[in-house]
Every structure is written in structure tokens, then in C-alpha cells.
Amino acid sequence: LYIGLKTIINKSAITPLQAFCIGITASCVLWIKFSITGFYFGWIIYLIYFYIKNKWAHKILSSFLYAFLGLAISSIPIITYFIYNNALYVMLETYFYNNSTMYGSSDSIIINLYNNLSTSFNFNVLIWSFIILGQIITLRQKCASYFLITLCSTFAFCCCKVIHPYYSLILAIFVPLGTTSLNYLKIKWPNIIPYTLIITCIFANTLYSIKNSSIFESEKDLPQYKFDKHFKAEENPTLLNYGFLDGGFYTYSGLIPTNKFFCKLN
């Protein structure tokens, strides 16, 4: 986001090193949670337009080649691992195909985006308030369309199928745009540090959006702890946690699923 903004403000093309580093970050995002790669699609579309507008069309190919090189080099260890374990097809099927086709609502993408946008706002009022404020503040600046396109592409890819409270935290990268409106606090009340207030607001919003009622409970009162006590009593324990992987039982106990069909997606 910063490199794109710097390119627009300084009217200078992305350097080979910057493009290479962006390729590495894109690879990290791709293999951690590919639905977040929507940011890069909006980013690419806008920068192609910006390059052509500034008559840098001849630089587009070189920038993307360096970015692709960073993405490819970072992806080699991951792909090699799955090839070595004879599991490349399983990974592609489970991670990309199943997650794209078998997860979330069966409604059209347009309907999902409409429903998920309102749900996301209800989950994360503070984050969305700063995001909207940021879009308004930058409305008449030359970077306005850049922020809007990357925001829309990020949300569209992430929330076109399903929405969870924490999904909107991905959009928090756009929050600083709106926080500039709090600069007047520094003028009116010099002893107040606006960014301290901002961090407090975001933290409060995070606790609210996740709605984790057990966050302050004792560890010994949690079901993961109680189950783990039973696991430790067995010589070679196994665990089948069908249909709800986010409970943390595998993580807490250190166990690995022994059966492929432990998740509804596969």
C-alpha cells in the first residue's frame, strides 16, 4: 500500500527491488490465506492505469517480472515440500478448489457482497468508520481512486462467500487514512496523543468484533485444557474433531489429524 502511494505521489516507477519485495509479500499472502490476495489485484489494475497515464507502459513488464520472480522464489520451498510428499494435487484440491467452491453461502457473489458488507460494518463499527472517513478525506486528492480500488478489491475477494467478525481486521490497513481527522485533537488538547486514542479504539473494537466471552477465563476452565488432560492419560492419543476446526483442540494438544475426512470441506 505504501509503495503504491509513494509511486503516485512522487510520480516515480517502482524500482526492481521494490517489485521483488512485493512479489515476496504476495507469495506469503497467497500461501497463508489466498482470499486476501484480492488487494494485489486492485493494486495491479490501478498501477497499470497509472503507468500508462504517465507513459511508462514500457516499464510495466519489467516491474511485473521482478515481482513474479519474488513470488516464484518464495513459493519454491512450499511447492517442493508438497511434491516431495506426493501431495501437490491434494494441496491444490483442498486449499484452492475446496475453499473456493464448498465454503460459505451458495448465493450469488453480488448478493453475498451486499449482505456481508452490512454484516461486516455491524461487526466492526469503529474500523469501518475510520475507513469511510479516510475515503472522504482523500476524495479530492490524486490518490483517492488508488485507495478506493484497493479497498474494494480487498473486501470483494475476502468476503464474497462468507463473513466472520475478524475478517474486517484485514481492512485495518486503511484505518490510518481516517485517523488523520483526529489531528485537530492535538491542536485543541496538546496533551492528548491521538494515536494512543486510535490504538485504544481499535483494540476495543477487536475485542467487540471477536466476541470472545472466554478471553479472561482461567485456562483450567477451558474445554481445550480439560480435553487435553484426557489425551495425556492415553499412551498414543488421536483426535477426530469433525466439522469445527477452529476450536483449537488440535493446536492445544499438539495432535495432528490422522484421517483425511476430518473437515466438512473434504
C-alpha positions as a LaTeX table, in Angstrom:
\begin{tabular}{lrrr}
\hline
Residue & $x$ (\AA) & $y$ (\AA) & $z$ (\AA) \\
\hline
Leu1 & 0.00 & 0.00 & 0.00 \\
Tyr2 & 2.85 & 2.34 & 0.89 \\
Ile3 & 4.88 & 1.60 & $-2.26$ \\
Gly4 & 1.86 & 2.28 & $-4.46$ \\
Leu5 & 1.17 & 5.56 & $-2.65$ \\
Lys6 & 4.83 & 6.58 & $-2.95$ \\
Thr7 & 4.72 & 5.85 & $-6.69$ \\
Ile8 & 1.65 & 8.06 & $-7.14$ \\
Ile9 & 2.86 & 10.97 & $-5.00$ \\
Asn10 & 6.44 & 11.04 & $-6.35$ \\
Lys11 & 5.49 & 10.07 & $-9.90$ \\
Ser12 & 8.35 & 7.58 & $-9.97$ \\
Ala13 & 8.09 & 4.00 & $-11.19$ \\
Ile14 & 8.53 & 1.06 & $-8.81$ \\
Thr15 & 12.18 & 0.01 & $-8.53$ \\
Pro16 & 13.24 & $-3.60$ & $-9.27$ \\
Leu17 & 14.00 & $-4.18$ & $-5.57$ \\
Gln18 & 10.58 & $-2.87$ & $-4.51$ \\
Ala19 & 8.85 & $-5.05$ & $-7.11$ \\
Phe20 & 10.83 & $-8.10$ & $-5.95$ \\
Cys21 & 9.89 & $-7.49$ & $-2.29$ \\
Ile22 & 6.24 & $-7.03$ & $-3.25$ \\
Gly23 & 6.40 & $-10.42$ & $-5.00$ \\
Ile24 & 7.69 & $-11.97$ & $-1.77$ \\
Thr25 & 4.87 & $-10.46$ & 0.30 \\
Ala26 & 2.34 & $-11.60$ & $-2.32$ \\
Ser27 & 3.71 & $-15.13$ & $-2.00$ \\
Cys28 & 3.35 & $-15.02$ & 1.79 \\
Val29 & $-0.27$ & $-13.87$ & 1.48 \\
Leu30 & $-1.02$ & $-16.44$ & $-1.25$ \\
Trp31 & 0.12 & $-19.39$ & 0.87 \\
Ile32 & $-1.25$ & $-18.15$ & 4.21 \\
Lys33 & $-4.78$ & $-17.21$ & 3.07 \\
Phe34 & $-5.24$ & $-16.80$ & $-0.66$ \\
Ser35 & $-8.52$ & $-14.88$ & $-0.39$ \\
Ile36 & $-6.55$ & $-11.87$ & 0.87 \\
Thr37 & $-4.71$ & $-11.64$ & $-2.45$ \\
Gly38 & $-7.61$ & $-9.51$ & $-3.70$ \\
Phe39 & $-5.64$ & $-6.47$ & $-2.56$ \\
Tyr40 & $-2.96$ & $-7.21$ & $-5.14$ \\
Phe41 & $-5.49$ & $-7.41$ & $-7.99$ \\
Gly42 & $-6.78$ & $-3.91$ & $-7.26$ \\
Trp43 & $-3.22$ & $-2.71$ & $-6.74$ \\
Ile44 & $-2.09$ & $-4.12$ & $-10.10$ \\
Ile45 & $-5.09$ & $-2.74$ & $-12.01$ \\
Tyr46 & $-4.53$ & 0.77 & $-10.67$ \\
Leu47 & $-0.77$ & 0.79 & $-11.24$ \\
Ile48 & $-1.15$ & $-0.42$ & $-14.83$ \\
Tyr49 & $-3.51$ & 2.52 & $-15.38$ \\
Phe50 & $-1.07$ & 4.90 & $-13.64$ \\
Tyr51 & 1.90 & 3.62 & $-15.68$ \\
Ile52 & 0.02 & 4.07 & $-18.95$ \\
Lys53 & $-1.22$ & 7.52 & $-17.89$ \\
Asn54 & 2.38 & 8.62 & $-17.24$ \\
Lys55 & 3.64 & 7.00 & $-20.45$ \\
Trp56 & 5.64 & 4.32 & $-18.61$ \\
Ala57 & 4.00 & 1.41 & $-20.44$ \\
His58 & 7.45 & 0.04 & $-21.32$ \\
Lys59 & 8.17 & $-0.38$ & $-17.58$ \\
Ile60 & 5.09 & $-2.48$ & $-16.80$ \\
Leu61 & 6.60 & $-5.76$ & $-17.98$ \\
Ser62 & 9.88 & $-5.35$ & $-16.08$ \\
Ser63 & 8.08 & $-4.43$ & $-12.83$ \\
Phe64 & 5.86 & $-7.49$ & $-13.06$ \\
Leu65 & 8.76 & $-9.75$ & $-13.97$ \\
Tyr66 & 10.66 & $-8.72$ & $-10.84$ \\
Ala67 & 7.50 & $-9.15$ & $-8.75$ \\
Phe68 & 6.86 & $-12.57$ & $-10.26$ \\
Leu69 & 10.47 & $-13.53$ & $-9.56$ \\
Gly70 & 9.98 & $-12.71$ & $-5.87$ \\
Leu71 & 6.72 & $-14.67$ & $-5.79$ \\
Ala72 & 8.24 & $-17.69$ & $-7.57$ \\
Ile73 & 11.38 & $-17.87$ & $-5.40$ \\
Ser74 & 9.28 & $-17.68$ & $-2.21$ \\
Ser75 & 6.88 & $-20.34$ & $-3.49$ \\
Ile76 & 9.53 & $-22.89$ & $-4.49$ \\
Pro77 & 10.10 & $-24.31$ & $-0.94$ \\
Ile78 & 6.35 & $-24.71$ & $-0.40$ \\
Ile79 & 5.65 & $-26.40$ & $-3.74$ \\
Thr80 & 8.76 & $-28.58$ & $-3.34$ \\
Tyr81 & 7.53 & $-29.76$ & 0.07 \\
Phe82 & 4.22 & $-30.97$ & $-1.35$ \\
Ile83 & 5.85 & $-32.56$ & $-4.39$ \\
Tyr84 & 8.32 & $-34.39$ & $-2.13$ \\
Asn85 & 5.44 & $-35.73$ & $-0.04$ \\
Asn86 & 3.45 & $-36.70$ & $-3.16$ \\
Ala87 & 0.69 & $-34.33$ & $-2.04$ \\
Leu88 & 0.70 & $-31.49$ & $-4.59$ \\
Tyr89 & $-2.67$ & $-32.49$ & $-6.07$ \\
Val90 & $-4.25$ & $-32.87$ & $-2.61$ \\
Met91 & $-2.98$ & $-29.43$ & $-1.60$ \\
Leu92 & $-4.29$ & $-27.77$ & $-4.76$ \\
Glu93 & $-7.65$ & $-29.51$ & $-4.43$ \\
Thr94 & $-8.12$ & $-28.85$ & $-0.72$ \\
Tyr95 & $-6.59$ & $-25.38$ & $-0.35$ \\
Phe96 & $-7.71$ & $-23.75$ & $-3.59$ \\
Tyr97 & $-10.62$ & $-25.72$ & $-5.10$ \\
Asn98 & $-12.49$ & $-26.82$ & $-1.96$ \\
Asn99 & $-12.10$ & $-23.47$ & $-0.22$ \\
Ser100 & $-13.32$ & $-21.65$ & $-3.34$ \\
Thr101 & $-16.34$ & $-23.83$ & $-4.12$ \\
Met102 & $-17.51$ & $-25.59$ & $-0.96$ \\
Tyr103 & $-17.26$ & $-22.88$ & 1.68 \\
Gly104 & $-19.81$ & $-20.22$ & 2.56 \\
Ser105 & $-23.11$ & $-19.16$ & 1.03 \\
Ser106 & $-24.45$ & $-20.55$ & $-2.24$ \\
Asp107 & $-25.98$ & $-17.19$ & $-3.19$ \\
Ser108 & $-24.53$ & $-15.09$ & $-5.99$ \\
Ile109 & $-21.38$ & $-13.08$ & $-5.36$ \\
Ile110 & $-23.29$ & $-9.78$ & $-5.66$ \\
Ile111 & $-25.84$ & $-10.82$ & $-3.02$ \\
Asn112 & $-23.10$ & $-12.14$ & $-0.73$ \\
Leu113 & $-21.11$ & $-8.91$ & $-1.00$ \\
Tyr114 & $-24.19$ & $-6.82$ & $-0.22$ \\
Asn115 & $-25.12$ & $-8.94$ & 2.80 \\
Asn116 & $-21.55$ & $-9.32$ & 4.04 \\
Leu117 & $-20.83$ & $-5.60$ & 3.78 \\
Ser118 & $-23.64$ & $-4.73$ & 6.19 \\
Thr119 & $-22.66$ & $-7.61$ & 8.48 \\
Ser120 & $-19.03$ & $-6.55$ & 8.42 \\
Phe121 & $-20.00$ & $-2.99$ & 9.35 \\
Asn122 & $-22.08$ & $-4.23$ & 12.29 \\
Phe123 & $-19.19$ & $-6.36$ & 13.50 \\
Asn124 & $-16.58$ & $-3.59$ & 13.14 \\
Val125 & $-18.21$ & $-0.18$ & 13.50 \\
Leu126 & $-15.02$ & 1.63 & 14.54 \\
Ile127 & $-12.83$ & 0.19 & 11.81 \\
Trp128 & $-15.39$ & 0.94 & 9.10 \\
Ser129 & $-15.99$ & 4.44 & 10.48 \\
Phe130 & $-12.30$ & 5.28 & 10.10 \\
Ile131 & $-12.19$ & 3.65 & 6.65 \\
Ile132 & $-15.16$ & 5.67 & 5.36 \\
Leu133 & $-13.77$ & 8.84 & 6.93 \\
Gly134 & $-10.44$ & 8.17 & 5.21 \\
Gln135 & $-12.14$ & 7.79 & 1.84 \\
Ile136 & $-13.92$ & 11.12 & 2.36 \\
Ile137 & $-10.73$ & 12.91 & 3.43 \\
Thr138 & $-8.80$ & 11.72 & 0.36 \\
Leu139 & $-11.72$ & 12.29 & $-2.01$ \\
Arg140 & $-10.19$ & 15.26 & $-3.81$ \\
Gln141 & $-6.60$ & 14.03 & $-3.73$ \\
Lys142 & $-4.87$ & 12.25 & $-6.58$ \\
Cys143 & $-4.53$ & 9.07 & $-4.52$ \\
Ala144 & $-8.30$ & 8.79 & $-3.86$ \\
Ser145 & $-9.04$ & 6.29 & $-6.64$ \\
Tyr146 & $-5.99$ & 4.22 & $-5.62$ \\
Phe147 & $-7.28$ & 3.75 & $-2.08$ \\
Leu148 & $-10.85$ & 3.09 & $-3.23$ \\
Ile149 & $-9.88$ & 0.43 & $-5.81$ \\
Thr150 & $-7.55$ & $-1.45$ & $-3.44$ \\
Leu151 & $-10.14$ & $-1.27$ & $-0.64$ \\
Cys152 & $-12.90$ & $-2.67$ & $-2.89$ \\
Ser153 & $-10.73$ & $-5.45$ & $-4.32$ \\
Thr154 & $-9.53$ & $-6.48$ & $-0.85$ \\
Phe155 & $-13.07$ & $-6.68$ & 0.52 \\
Ala156 & $-14.54$ & $-8.33$ & $-2.60$ \\
Phe157 & $-12.10$ & $-11.25$ & $-2.60$ \\
Cys158 & $-12.15$ & $-11.74$ & 1.16 \\
Cys159 & $-15.90$ & $-11.52$ & 1.74 \\
Cys160 & $-17.56$ & $-12.69$ & $-1.48$ \\
Lys161 & $-18.50$ & $-16.07$ & 0.04 \\
Val162 & $-18.63$ & $-15.83$ & 3.82 \\
Ile163 & $-18.05$ & $-13.27$ & 6.58 \\
His164 & $-16.70$ & $-13.70$ & 10.11 \\
Pro165 & $-16.20$ & $-10.94$ & 12.70 \\
Tyr166 & $-12.41$ & $-10.95$ & 12.35 \\
Tyr167 & $-12.39$ & $-10.74$ & 8.53 \\
Ser168 & $-12.70$ & $-6.96$ & 8.59 \\
Leu169 & $-9.47$ & $-6.70$ & 10.58 \\
Ile170 & $-7.78$ & $-7.29$ & 7.21 \\
Leu171 & $-9.15$ & $-3.91$ & 6.14 \\
Ala172 & $-7.48$ & $-2.18$ & 9.10 \\
Ile173 & $-4.61$ & $-1.17$ & 6.78 \\
Phe174 & $-6.96$ & 1.57 & 5.51 \\
Val175 & $-7.75$ & 2.89 & 9.01 \\
Pro176 & $-4.80$ & 5.38 & 9.18 \\
Leu177 & $-6.38$ & 7.39 & 6.35 \\
Gly178 & $-9.32$ & 8.23 & 8.59 \\
Thr179 & $-7.24$ & 8.85 & 11.71 \\
Thr180 & $-5.76$ & 12.00 & 10.17 \\
Ser181 & $-9.05$ & 13.65 & 11.08 \\
Leu182 & $-8.05$ & 13.34 & 14.73 \\
Asn183 & $-5.16$ & 15.76 & 14.25 \\
Tyr184 & $-7.39$ & 18.58 & 15.50 \\
Leu185 & $-7.29$ & 16.92 & 18.94 \\
Lys186 & $-3.57$ & 17.60 & 19.06 \\
Ile187 & $-4.22$ & 21.29 & 18.40 \\
Lys188 & $-7.09$ & 21.64 & 20.86 \\
Trp189 & $-5.68$ & 19.37 & 23.56 \\
Pro190 & $-1.86$ & 19.16 & 23.17 \\
Asn191 & $-1.54$ & 16.63 & 25.99 \\
Ile192 & $-3.72$ & 14.08 & 24.17 \\
Ile193 & $-1.88$ & 11.82 & 21.75 \\
Pro194 & $-4.40$ & 10.96 & 19.01 \\
Tyr195 & $-2.69$ & 7.71 & 18.07 \\
Thr196 & $-2.98$ & 6.43 & 21.64 \\
Leu197 & $-6.71$ & 7.02 & 21.33 \\
Ile198 & $-6.75$ & 5.31 & 17.94 \\
Ile199 & $-4.96$ & 2.20 & 19.23 \\
Thr200 & $-7.34$ & 2.04 & 22.20 \\
Cys201 & $-10.35$ & 2.28 & 19.87 \\
Ile202 & $-9.07$ & $-0.44$ & 17.54 \\
Phe203 & $-8.25$ & $-2.72$ & 20.49 \\
Ala204 & $-11.73$ & $-2.20$ & 21.94 \\
Asn205 & $-13.26$ & $-2.87$ & 18.53 \\
Thr206 & $-11.21$ & $-6.05$ & 18.19 \\
Leu207 & $-12.47$ & $-7.41$ & 21.49 \\
Tyr208 & $-16.02$ & $-6.49$ & 20.48 \\
Ser209 & $-15.81$ & $-7.94$ & 16.98 \\
Ile210 & $-14.33$ & $-11.26$ & 18.05 \\
Lys211 & $-16.89$ & $-11.58$ & 20.87 \\
Asn212 & $-14.64$ & $-13.93$ & 22.78 \\
Ser213 & $-16.53$ & $-14.38$ & 26.05 \\
Ser214 & $-13.87$ & $-16.72$ & 27.46 \\
Ile215 & $-10.86$ & $-14.45$ & 26.89 \\
Phe216 & $-10.48$ & $-13.59$ & 30.59 \\
Glu217 & $-11.33$ & $-17.05$ & 31.95 \\
Ser218 & $-8.82$ & $-19.27$ & 33.69 \\
Glu219 & $-7.02$ & $-21.74$ & 31.45 \\
Lys220 & $-8.14$ & $-24.65$ & 33.61 \\
Asp221 & $-11.80$ & $-23.78$ & 32.97 \\
Leu222 & $-11.46$ & $-24.03$ & 29.18 \\
Pro223 & $-12.63$ & $-27.16$ & 27.32 \\
Gln224 & $-9.32$ & $-27.39$ & 25.42 \\
Tyr225 & $-7.47$ & $-27.80$ & 28.73 \\
Lys226 & $-9.95$ & $-30.38$ & 30.04 \\
Phe227 & $-9.82$ & $-32.45$ & 26.86 \\
Asp228 & $-6.03$ & $-32.31$ & 26.84 \\
Lys229 & $-5.94$ & $-33.86$ & 30.33 \\
His230 & $-7.76$ & $-36.89$ & 28.92 \\
Phe231 & $-5.42$ & $-37.04$ & 25.92 \\
Lys232 & $-2.33$ & $-37.05$ & 28.12 \\
Ala233 & $-3.73$ & $-40.00$ & 30.06 \\
Glu234 & $-3.62$ & $-42.13$ & 26.89 \\
Glu235 & $-0.48$ & $-43.75$ & 25.54 \\
Asn236 & $-0.99$ & $-42.86$ & 21.85 \\
Pro237 & $-3.96$ & $-40.49$ & 21.70 \\
Thr238 & $-5.69$ & $-39.47$ & 18.47 \\
Leu239 & $-8.37$ & $-36.87$ & 17.95 \\
Leu240 & $-11.25$ & $-36.59$ & 15.49 \\
Asn241 & $-12.69$ & $-33.08$ & 15.70 \\
Tyr242 & $-15.32$ & $-33.23$ & 12.97 \\
Gly243 & $-16.81$ & $-30.11$ & 11.43 \\
Phe244 & $-15.30$ & $-27.42$ & 13.66 \\
Leu245 & $-11.56$ & $-26.93$ & 13.23 \\
Asp246 & $-11.39$ & $-23.51$ & 14.91 \\
Gly247 & $-11.91$ & $-24.85$ & 18.43 \\
Gly248 & $-8.15$ & $-25.07$ & 18.99 \\
Phe249 & $-8.20$ & $-28.69$ & 20.22 \\
Tyr250 & $-5.55$ & $-29.88$ & 17.76 \\
Thr251 & $-3.37$ & $-26.86$ & 18.44 \\
Tyr252 & $-3.62$ & $-27.02$ & 22.24 \\
Ser253 & $-2.97$ & $-30.75$ & 22.49 \\
Gly254 & $-0.27$ & $-30.82$ & 19.80 \\
Leu255 & $-2.06$ & $-33.62$ & 17.96 \\
Ile256 & $-2.21$ & $-33.94$ & 14.17 \\
Pro257 & $-5.31$ & $-35.27$ & 12.36 \\
Thr258 & $-4.84$ & $-38.90$ & 11.29 \\
Asn259 & $-7.87$ & $-39.03$ & 9.00 \\
Lys260 & $-8.28$ & $-37.00$ & 5.81 \\
Phe261 & $-12.04$ & $-36.61$ & 6.23 \\
Phe262 & $-11.97$ & $-34.65$ & 9.48 \\
Cys263 & $-13.33$ & $-31.47$ & 7.90 \\
Lys264 & $-16.65$ & $-30.84$ & 6.17 \\
Leu265 & $-14.88$ & $-29.29$ & 3.18 \\
Asn266 & $-13.18$ & $-32.56$ & 2.17 \\
\hline
\end{tabular}
